[in-house]
């Protein structure tokens, strides 16, 4: 076997991502995302949003993941979490600022 050939007995990243999604395995998705899998990062954002996992969404958002920031804002709005919206607005996020103003005015 050539050293750069994939091992047929070892699952590829796509399979690992799919398995982690099916199992709801946030840790495995995080590991795969940190290893460079954009699919794992996307799935991690989606799973964290579905689970209402603000901590994971914050971590991803603070790391520069714009999709996680959008998901975090949406979740904060749903939960009337003014503190989270304020934190994001203070970091310069205009969407969070707009949502904060809207919720504060109600």
JOWODA-V578639 format. One line per field, one symbol per residue. ss: DSSP state (A for helix, B for strand, O for the rest). psi: psi as a letter, one per 40 degrees, with the letter a starting at -180 (. if undefined). burial: 1 if it has 16 or more other C-alpha atoms within 10 Angstrom, else 0. Layout:
ss = ???
psi = ???
burial = ???
This chain:
ss = OOOOOOOOOOOOAAAAAAAAAAAOOAAAAAAAAAOOOAAAAAAAAAAAAAAOOAAAAAAAAAOOOAAAAAAAAAAAAAOOOAAAAAAAAAOOOAAAAAAAAAAAAO
psi = hhdeiiheehiiddddddddddefgdddddddddeehdddddddddddddefgdddddddddeehdddddddddddddefgdddddddddeehddddddddddde.
burial = 0000000000000001100110010101110110001011101111111001010111011000101111111111100001011101100010111011000000
